[in-house]
Amino acid sequence: MRTVVIALASIMALASIALSSAPACAQMRGKGGAKNPESEQQAAEQKRKAAEAEKAYKAALDKIPDKKKSDPWGSVR
């Protein structure tokens, strides 16, 4: 009886280790494969869009007027 319990416990431990390592293996699958020209084109397009968005962001920041310093106690002095 005791050997059965030990065997089941070891099987459960191995199963939990196997299940917890499965997501880590799934994340590594996309790396190291052959380069796909279509994915390179998509990456270049994403970079171009990011550059355009950054340029638009900087242009929007330049349109914001400078904030004037306020002195709430100025009229009291």
C-alpha positions in Angstrom: 0.0 0.0 0.0 2.8 2.4 0.9 4.6 1.8 -2.4 1.5 2.6 -4.3 1.1 5.9 -2.5 4.8 6.8 -3.1 4.5 5.8 -6.8 1.3 8.0 -7.2 3.0 10.9 -5.5 6.0 10.7 -7.7 3.8 10.5 -10.8 1.9 13.5 -9.7 5.2 15.4 -9.0 6.5 14.5 -12.5 3.2 15.5 -14.1 3.2 18.9 -12.4 6.8 19.5 -13.5 6.0 18.6 -17.1 2.9 20.8 -17.1 4.7 23.8 -15.7 7.5 23.6 -18.2 5.2 23.3 -21.2 4.4 27.1 -21.4 8.2 27.9 -21.3 8.8 25.6 -24.3 5.9 27.1 -26.2 7.4 30.6 -25.9 10.7 29.5 -27.5 9.3 28.0 -30.7 9.4 31.1 -32.9 13.1 31.8 -32.5 15.9 30.4 -34.6 13.7 29.4 -37.6 14.2 30.4 -41.2 13.6 34.1 -41.9 10.4 34.8 -43.6 10.6 37.7 -46.1 6.9 38.5 -45.4 7.6 39.0 -41.7 10.6 41.2 -42.5 8.3 43.4 -44.7 5.8 43.6 -41.8 8.6 44.5 -39.4 9.7 47.3 -41.8 6.2 48.6 -42.1 5.8 48.5 -38.3 9.0 50.5 -37.9 7.8 53.0 -40.5 4.4 53.4 -38.7 6.2 53.8 -35.4 8.4 56.6 -36.9 5.4 58.4 -38.3 3.6 58.1 -34.9 6.7 59.5 -33.1 6.9 62.4 -35.6 3.2 63.2 -35.1 3.7 63.0 -31.3 6.6 65.5 -31.4 4.6 67.8 -33.7 1.7 67.7 -31.3 4.0 68.5 -28.4 5.4 71.5 -30.2 1.9 72.9 -30.7 1.2 73.0 -26.9 1.8 76.6 -25.7 4.2 77.2 -22.8 2.5 77.4 -19.5 2.7 80.8 -17.8 3.9 80.9 -14.3 1.0 81.7 -12.0 1.4 83.6 -8.7 -1.8 83.2 -6.7 -0.6 85.6 -4.0 0.6 88.2 -6.5 -2.3 90.6 -5.9 -2.0 90.3 -2.1 1.6 91.5 -1.9 
